[in-house]
Amino acid sequence: MTRFADIGTAIAAVQGLASGHRSRGAWTLAQMLDHAAQSVEYSMFGFPAMKPALFRATVGRTAFKVFDRRGAMRHDLAAPIPGAPAPGTDLPIAISRLVQALRAFDAHRGALKPHFAYGALDKAQYTRAHLMHLANHWDEVVKA
């Protein structure tokens, strides 16, 4: 099970994917990284579609608490973010996009937008959510 200690560690890992790796999942490596970038970007600028408020306040909030307590997330690795465009397929662009998104998030000092499923998260919670999300997908990354 993959875990990232902090955003810097995640960025270094993503930058190390320039060649010689692939995804063994339903999505290509580029699609997986682009999907992760979408999630990070949406946390700063708003998700395109939200689960109902009742879901976010109950099921979503509980799911995040369980993941946070475990330090690891498990979710459908082929599920797109609701309302998001299909992830891109160009690996160098996806790597660059995710690195830029992670850096922007790390530097972000403004208000964060509610997560489409978990609801309102503070910066520390969102950081953990992003790192757990990437780590869950990372379990499908293998050497080519």
PyMOL commands that place a pseudoatom at each C-alpha (Angstrom):
pseudoatom trace, name=CA, resn=MET, resi=1, chain=A, elem=C, hetatm=0, pos=[0.000, 0.000, 0.000]
pseudoatom trace, name=CA, resn=THR, resi=2, chain=A, elem=C, hetatm=0, pos=[1.449, 3.308, -1.103]
pseudoatom trace, name=CA, resn=ARG, resi=3, chain=A, elem=C, hetatm=0, pos=[1.508, 6.338, 1.197]
pseudoatom trace, name=CA, resn=PHE, resi=4, chain=A, elem=C, hetatm=0, pos=[2.869, 9.816, 0.645]
pseudoatom trace, name=CA, resn=ALA, resi=5, chain=A, elem=C, hetatm=0, pos=[4.213, 11.669, 3.688]
pseudoatom trace, name=CA, resn=ASP, resi=6, chain=A, elem=C, hetatm=0, pos=[3.616, 15.125, 2.246]
pseudoatom trace, name=CA, resn=ILE, resi=7, chain=A, elem=C, hetatm=0, pos=[3.011, 17.049, -0.947]
pseudoatom trace, name=CA, resn=GLY, resi=8, chain=A, elem=C, hetatm=0, pos=[6.733, 17.320, -1.695]
pseudoatom trace, name=CA, resn=THR, resi=9, chain=A, elem=C, hetatm=0, pos=[7.082, 13.538, -1.596]
pseudoatom trace, name=CA, resn=ALA, resi=10, chain=A, elem=C, hetatm=0, pos=[4.092, 13.166, -3.912]
pseudoatom trace, name=CA, resn=ILE, resi=11, chain=A, elem=C, hetatm=0, pos=[5.515, 15.718, -6.357]
pseudoatom trace, name=CA, resn=ALA, resi=12, chain=A, elem=C, hetatm=0, pos=[8.868, 13.926, -6.443]
pseudoatom trace, name=CA, resn=ALA, resi=13, chain=A, elem=C, hetatm=0, pos=[7.150, 10.600, -7.123]
pseudoatom trace, name=CA, resn=VAL, resi=14, chain=A, elem=C, hetatm=0, pos=[5.043, 12.069, -9.930]
pseudoatom trace, name=CA, resn=GLN, resi=15, chain=A, elem=C, hetatm=0, pos=[8.093, 13.678, -11.516]
pseudoatom trace, name=CA, resn=GLY, resi=16, chain=A, elem=C, hetatm=0, pos=[9.797, 10.275, -11.482]
pseudoatom trace, name=CA, resn=LEU, resi=17, chain=A, elem=C, hetatm=0, pos=[7.150, 8.857, -13.822]
pseudoatom trace, name=CA, resn=ALA, resi=18, chain=A, elem=C, hetatm=0, pos=[8.459, 10.479, -17.001]
pseudoatom trace, name=CA, resn=SER, resi=19, chain=A, elem=C, hetatm=0, pos=[9.148, 7.071, -18.522]
pseudoatom trace, name=CA, resn=GLY, resi=20, chain=A, elem=C, hetatm=0, pos=[9.213, 3.411, -17.706]
pseudoatom trace, name=CA, resn=HIS, resi=21, chain=A, elem=C, hetatm=0, pos=[5.895, 3.177, -15.855]
pseudoatom trace, name=CA, resn=ARG, resi=22, chain=A, elem=C, hetatm=0, pos=[2.326, 2.311, -16.696]
pseudoatom trace, name=CA, resn=SER, resi=23, chain=A, elem=C, hetatm=0, pos=[-0.987, 1.773, -14.977]
pseudoatom trace, name=CA, resn=ARG, resi=24, chain=A, elem=C, hetatm=0, pos=[-2.336, -1.747, -14.617]
pseudoatom trace, name=CA, resn=GLY, resi=25, chain=A, elem=C, hetatm=0, pos=[-5.822, -0.337, -14.024]
pseudoatom trace, name=CA, resn=ALA, resi=26, chain=A, elem=C, hetatm=0, pos=[-8.696, 0.682, -16.264]
pseudoatom trace, name=CA, resn=TRP, resi=27, chain=A, elem=C, hetatm=0, pos=[-7.127, 4.083, -16.916]
pseudoatom trace, name=CA, resn=THR, resi=28, chain=A, elem=C, hetatm=0, pos=[-3.779, 4.791, -18.532]
pseudoatom trace, name=CA, resn=LEU, resi=29, chain=A, elem=C, hetatm=0, pos=[-1.139, 6.387, -16.355]
pseudoatom trace, name=CA, resn=ALA, resi=30, chain=A, elem=C, hetatm=0, pos=[-1.826, 9.747, -18.032]
pseudoatom trace, name=CA, resn=GLN, resi=31, chain=A, elem=C, hetatm=0, pos=[-5.550, 9.480, -17.347]
pseudoatom trace, name=CA, resn=MET, resi=32, chain=A, elem=C, hetatm=0, pos=[-4.925, 8.565, -13.699]
pseudoatom trace, name=CA, resn=LEU, resi=33, chain=A, elem=C, hetatm=0, pos=[-2.575, 11.514, -13.168]
pseudoatom trace, name=CA, resn=ASP, resi=34, chain=A, elem=C, hetatm=0, pos=[-4.900, 13.922, -14.972]
pseudoatom trace, name=CA, resn=HIS, resi=35, chain=A, elem=C, hetatm=0, pos=[-7.804, 12.710, -12.813]
pseudoatom trace, name=CA, resn=ALA, resi=36, chain=A, elem=C, hetatm=0, pos=[-5.729, 13.365, -9.686]
pseudoatom trace, name=CA, resn=ALA, resi=37, chain=A, elem=C, hetatm=0, pos=[-4.877, 16.849, -10.976]
pseudoatom trace, name=CA, resn=GLN, resi=38, chain=A, elem=C, hetatm=0, pos=[-8.576, 17.550, -11.530]
pseudoatom trace, name=CA, resn=SER, resi=39, chain=A, elem=C, hetatm=0, pos=[-9.315, 16.678, -7.915]
pseudoatom trace, name=CA, resn=VAL, resi=40, chain=A, elem=C, hetatm=0, pos=[-6.597, 18.966, -6.586]
pseudoatom trace, name=CA, resn=GLU, resi=41, chain=A, elem=C, hetatm=0, pos=[-7.659, 21.840, -8.849]
pseudoatom trace, name=CA, resn=TYR, resi=42, chain=A, elem=C, hetatm=0, pos=[-11.335, 21.447, -7.962]
pseudoatom trace, name=CA, resn=SER, resi=43, chain=A, elem=C, hetatm=0, pos=[-10.517, 21.680, -4.259]
pseudoatom trace, name=CA, resn=MET, resi=44, chain=A, elem=C, hetatm=0, pos=[-9.353, 25.242, -4.907]
pseudoatom trace, name=CA, resn=PHE, resi=45, chain=A, elem=C, hetatm=0, pos=[-11.827, 26.332, -7.594]
pseudoatom trace, name=CA, resn=GLY, resi=46, chain=A, elem=C, hetatm=0, pos=[-14.937, 24.202, -7.087]
pseudoatom trace, name=CA, resn=PHE, resi=47, chain=A, elem=C, hetatm=0, pos=[-16.129, 20.784, -8.205]
pseudoatom trace, name=CA, resn=PRO, resi=48, chain=A, elem=C, hetatm=0, pos=[-18.339, 20.697, -11.307]
pseudoatom trace, name=CA, resn=ALA, resi=49, chain=A, elem=C, hetatm=0, pos=[-21.050, 18.599, -9.595]
pseudoatom trace, name=CA, resn=MET, resi=50, chain=A, elem=C, hetatm=0, pos=[-21.775, 17.826, -5.964]
pseudoatom trace, name=CA, resn=LYS, resi=51, chain=A, elem=C, hetatm=0, pos=[-23.415, 14.943, -4.153]
pseudoatom trace, name=CA, resn=PRO, resi=52, chain=A, elem=C, hetatm=0, pos=[-26.559, 16.057, -2.284]
pseudoatom trace, name=CA, resn=ALA, resi=53, chain=A, elem=C, hetatm=0, pos=[-25.951, 18.003, 0.942]
pseudoatom trace, name=CA, resn=LEU, resi=54, chain=A, elem=C, hetatm=0, pos=[-27.422, 15.196, 3.045]
pseudoatom trace, name=CA, resn=PHE, resi=55, chain=A, elem=C, hetatm=0, pos=[-24.987, 12.701, 1.482]
pseudoatom trace, name=CA, resn=ARG, resi=56, chain=A, elem=C, hetatm=0, pos=[-22.017, 15.017, 2.121]
pseudoatom trace, name=CA, resn=ALA, resi=57, chain=A, elem=C, hetatm=0, pos=[-23.086, 15.559, 5.741]
pseudoatom trace, name=CA, resn=THR, resi=58, chain=A, elem=C, hetatm=0, pos=[-23.567, 11.857, 6.503]
pseudoatom trace, name=CA, resn=VAL, resi=59, chain=A, elem=C, hetatm=0, pos=[-22.113, 9.162, 4.227]
pseudoatom trace, name=CA, resn=GLY, resi=60, chain=A, elem=C, hetatm=0, pos=[-19.424, 11.399, 2.740]
pseudoatom trace, name=CA, resn=ARG, resi=61, chain=A, elem=C, hetatm=0, pos=[-18.305, 12.844, 6.068]
pseudoatom trace, name=CA, resn=THR, resi=62, chain=A, elem=C, hetatm=0, pos=[-18.185, 9.357, 7.602]
pseudoatom trace, name=CA, resn=ALA, resi=63, chain=A, elem=C, hetatm=0, pos=[-16.204, 7.953, 4.667]
pseudoatom trace, name=CA, resn=PHE, resi=64, chain=A, elem=C, hetatm=0, pos=[-13.597, 10.686, 4.993]
pseudoatom trace, name=CA, resn=LYS, resi=65, chain=A, elem=C, hetatm=0, pos=[-13.302, 10.089, 8.752]
pseudoatom trace, name=CA, resn=VAL, resi=66, chain=A, elem=C, hetatm=0, pos=[-12.749, 6.367, 8.175]
pseudoatom trace, name=CA, resn=PHE, resi=67, chain=A, elem=C, hetatm=0, pos=[-10.129, 7.000, 5.472]
pseudoatom trace, name=CA, resn=ASP, resi=68, chain=A, elem=C, hetatm=0, pos=[-8.424, 9.632, 7.619]
pseudoatom trace, name=CA, resn=ARG, resi=69, chain=A, elem=C, hetatm=0, pos=[-8.292, 7.332, 10.646]
pseudoatom trace, name=CA, resn=ARG, resi=70, chain=A, elem=C, hetatm=0, pos=[-6.831, 4.498, 8.527]
pseudoatom trace, name=CA, resn=GLY, resi=71, chain=A, elem=C, hetatm=0, pos=[-4.464, 6.822, 6.706]
pseudoatom trace, name=CA, resn=ALA, resi=72, chain=A, elem=C, hetatm=0, pos=[-5.543, 5.229, 3.452]
pseudoatom trace, name=CA, resn=MET, resi=73, chain=A, elem=C, hetatm=0, pos=[-8.399, 5.488, 0.992]
pseudoatom trace, name=CA, resn=ARG, resi=74, chain=A, elem=C, hetatm=0, pos=[-10.148, 2.818, -1.043]
pseudoatom trace, name=CA, resn=HIS, resi=75, chain=A, elem=C, hetatm=0, pos=[-12.414, 3.898, -3.888]
pseudoatom trace, name=CA, resn=ASP, resi=76, chain=A, elem=C, hetatm=0, pos=[-13.418, 2.917, -7.416]
pseudoatom trace, name=CA, resn=LEU, resi=77, chain=A, elem=C, hetatm=0, pos=[-10.238, 3.685, -9.316]
pseudoatom trace, name=CA, resn=ALA, resi=78, chain=A, elem=C, hetatm=0, pos=[-12.079, 4.002, -12.633]
pseudoatom trace, name=CA, resn=ALA, resi=79, chain=A, elem=C, hetatm=0, pos=[-14.755, 6.396, -11.363]
pseudoatom trace, name=CA, resn=PRO, resi=80, chain=A, elem=C, hetatm=0, pos=[-14.500, 9.900, -12.797]
pseudoatom trace, name=CA, resn=ILE, resi=81, chain=A, elem=C, hetatm=0, pos=[-15.166, 12.984, -10.719]
pseudoatom trace, name=CA, resn=PRO, resi=82, chain=A, elem=C, hetatm=0, pos=[-18.855, 13.799, -11.253]
pseudoatom trace, name=CA, resn=GLY, resi=83, chain=A, elem=C, hetatm=0, pos=[-19.241, 16.389, -14.000]
pseudoatom trace, name=CA, resn=ALA, resi=84, chain=A, elem=C, hetatm=0, pos=[-15.529, 16.472, -14.849]
pseudoatom trace, name=CA, resn=PRO, resi=85, chain=A, elem=C, hetatm=0, pos=[-14.320, 16.100, -18.420]
pseudoatom trace, name=CA, resn=ALA, resi=86, chain=A, elem=C, hetatm=0, pos=[-12.652, 12.834, -19.350]
pseudoatom trace, name=CA, resn=PRO, resi=87, chain=A, elem=C, hetatm=0, pos=[-9.054, 12.778, -18.142]
pseudoatom trace, name=CA, resn=GLY, resi=88, chain=A, elem=C, hetatm=0, pos=[-6.373, 13.592, -20.697]
pseudoatom trace, name=CA, resn=THR, resi=89, chain=A, elem=C, hetatm=0, pos=[-4.180, 10.965, -22.299]
pseudoatom trace, name=CA, resn=ASP, resi=90, chain=A, elem=C, hetatm=0, pos=[-0.840, 12.745, -22.836]
pseudoatom trace, name=CA, resn=LEU, resi=91, chain=A, elem=C, hetatm=0, pos=[1.603, 11.597, -20.137]
pseudoatom trace, name=CA, resn=PRO, resi=92, chain=A, elem=C, hetatm=0, pos=[4.003, 14.573, -20.098]
pseudoatom trace, name=CA, resn=ILE, resi=93, chain=A, elem=C, hetatm=0, pos=[1.060, 16.987, -19.931]
pseudoatom trace, name=CA, resn=ALA, resi=94, chain=A, elem=C, hetatm=0, pos=[-0.600, 14.973, -17.149]
pseudoatom trace, name=CA, resn=ILE, resi=95, chain=A, elem=C, hetatm=0, pos=[2.624, 14.882, -15.113]
pseudoatom trace, name=CA, resn=SER, resi=96, chain=A, elem=C, hetatm=0, pos=[3.090, 18.619, -15.515]
pseudoatom trace, name=CA, resn=ARG, resi=97, chain=A, elem=C, hetatm=0, pos=[-0.551, 19.353, -14.700]
pseudoatom trace, name=CA, resn=LEU, resi=98, chain=A, elem=C, hetatm=0, pos=[-0.506, 17.301, -11.503]
pseudoatom trace, name=CA, resn=VAL, resi=99, chain=A, elem=C, hetatm=0, pos=[2.799, 18.774, -10.324]
pseudoatom trace, name=CA, resn=GLN, resi=100, chain=A, elem=C, hetatm=0, pos=[1.493, 22.302, -10.983]
pseudoatom trace, name=CA, resn=ALA, resi=101, chain=A, elem=C, hetatm=0, pos=[-1.798, 21.531, -9.230]
pseudoatom trace, name=CA, resn=LEU, resi=102, chain=A, elem=C, hetatm=0, pos=[-0.039, 20.125, -6.162]
pseudoatom trace, name=CA, resn=ARG, resi=103, chain=A, elem=C, hetatm=0, pos=[2.292, 23.127, -5.973]
pseudoatom trace, name=CA, resn=ALA, resi=104, chain=A, elem=C, hetatm=0, pos=[-0.620, 25.543, -6.385]
pseudoatom trace, name=CA, resn=PHE, resi=105, chain=A, elem=C, hetatm=0, pos=[-2.586, 23.740, -3.677]
pseudoatom trace, name=CA, resn=ASP, resi=106, chain=A, elem=C, hetatm=0, pos=[0.393, 23.774, -1.321]
pseudoatom trace, name=CA, resn=ALA, resi=107, chain=A, elem=C, hetatm=0, pos=[0.791, 27.532, -1.829]
pseudoatom trace, name=CA, resn=HIS, resi=108, chain=A, elem=C, hetatm=0, pos=[-2.952, 28.248, -1.713]
pseudoatom trace, name=CA, resn=ARG, resi=109, chain=A, elem=C, hetatm=0, pos=[-3.939, 30.457, 1.216]
pseudoatom trace, name=CA, resn=GLY, resi=110, chain=A, elem=C, hetatm=0, pos=[-7.544, 31.215, 0.271]
pseudoatom trace, name=CA, resn=ALA, resi=111, chain=A, elem=C, hetatm=0, pos=[-10.743, 29.408, 1.102]
pseudoatom trace, name=CA, resn=LEU, resi=112, chain=A, elem=C, hetatm=0, pos=[-11.096, 25.876, -0.198]
pseudoatom trace, name=CA, resn=LYS, resi=113, chain=A, elem=C, hetatm=0, pos=[-14.211, 24.600, -1.935]
pseudoatom trace, name=CA, resn=PRO, resi=114, chain=A, elem=C, hetatm=0, pos=[-16.281, 21.745, -0.488]
pseudoatom trace, name=CA, resn=HIS, resi=115, chain=A, elem=C, hetatm=0, pos=[-15.397, 18.282, -1.726]
pseudoatom trace, name=CA, resn=PHE, resi=116, chain=A, elem=C, hetatm=0, pos=[-18.093, 16.796, -3.949]
pseudoatom trace, name=CA, resn=ALA, resi=117, chain=A, elem=C, hetatm=0, pos=[-18.589, 13.850, -1.559]
pseudoatom trace, name=CA, resn=TYR, resi=118, chain=A, elem=C, hetatm=0, pos=[-16.914, 14.744, 1.769]
pseudoatom trace, name=CA, resn=GLY, resi=119, chain=A, elem=C, hetatm=0, pos=[-18.175, 18.313, 2.075]
pseudoatom trace, name=CA, resn=ALA, resi=120, chain=A, elem=C, hetatm=0, pos=[-16.150, 21.048, 3.764]
pseudoatom trace, name=CA, resn=LEU, resi=121, chain=A, elem=C, hetatm=0, pos=[-12.534, 20.136, 4.515]
pseudoatom trace, name=CA, resn=ASP, resi=122, chain=A, elem=C, hetatm=0, pos=[-9.854, 22.370, 5.969]
pseudoatom trace, name=CA, resn=LYS, resi=123, chain=A, elem=C, hetatm=0, pos=[-6.375, 22.619, 4.425]
pseudoatom trace, name=CA, resn=ALA, resi=124, chain=A, elem=C, hetatm=0, pos=[-4.888, 19.810, 6.524]
pseudoatom trace, name=CA, resn=GLN, resi=125, chain=A, elem=C, hetatm=0, pos=[-7.827, 17.500, 5.794]
pseudoatom trace, name=CA, resn=TYR, resi=126, chain=A, elem=C, hetatm=0, pos=[-7.717, 18.279, 2.076]
pseudoatom trace, name=CA, resn=THR, resi=127, chain=A, elem=C, hetatm=0, pos=[-3.975, 17.662, 2.040]
pseudoatom trace, name=CA, resn=ARG, resi=128, chain=A, elem=C, hetatm=0, pos=[-4.532, 14.222, 3.553]
pseudoatom trace, name=CA, resn=ALA, resi=129, chain=A, elem=C, hetatm=0, pos=[-7.423, 13.550, 1.157]
pseudoatom trace, name=CA, resn=HIS, resi=130, chain=A, elem=C, hetatm=0, pos=[-5.298, 14.434, -1.877]
pseudoatom trace, name=CA, resn=LEU, resi=131, chain=A, elem=C, hetatm=0, pos=[-2.360, 12.347, -0.685]
pseudoatom trace, name=CA, resn=MET, resi=132, chain=A, elem=C, hetatm=0, pos=[-4.578, 9.354, 0.116]
pseudoatom trace, name=CA, resn=HIS, resi=133, chain=A, elem=C, hetatm=0, pos=[-6.386, 9.716, -3.233]
pseudoatom trace, name=CA, resn=LEU, resi=134, chain=A, elem=C, hetatm=0, pos=[-3.117, 9.751, -5.171]
pseudoatom trace, name=CA, resn=ALA, resi=135, chain=A, elem=C, hetatm=0, pos=[-1.721, 6.867, -3.103]
pseudoatom trace, name=CA, resn=ASN, resi=136, chain=A, elem=C, hetatm=0, pos=[-4.806, 4.748, -3.768]
pseudoatom trace, name=CA, resn=HIS, resi=137, chain=A, elem=C, hetatm=0, pos=[-4.358, 5.256, -7.528]
pseudoatom trace, name=CA, resn=TRP, resi=138, chain=A, elem=C, hetatm=0, pos=[-0.608, 4.783, -7.200]
pseudoatom trace, name=CA, resn=ASP, resi=139, chain=A, elem=C, hetatm=0, pos=[-1.187, 1.174, -6.179]
pseudoatom trace, name=CA, resn=GLU, resi=140, chain=A, elem=C, hetatm=0, pos=[-1.921, 0.562, -9.895]
pseudoatom trace, name=CA, resn=VAL, resi=141, chain=A, elem=C, hetatm=0, pos=[1.384, 2.059, -11.075]
pseudoatom trace, name=CA, resn=VAL, resi=142, chain=A, elem=C, hetatm=0, pos=[3.945, -0.512, -12.198]
pseudoatom trace, name=CA, resn=LYS, resi=143, chain=A, elem=C, hetatm=0, pos=[7.227, -0.498, -14.075]
pseudoatom trace, name=CA, resn=ALA, resi=144, chain=A, elem=C, hetatm=0, pos=[6.646, -0.940, -17.798]
for i in range(1, 144): cmd.bond("trace and resi %d" % i, "trace and resi %d" % (i + 1))
show_as sticks, trace
zoom trace
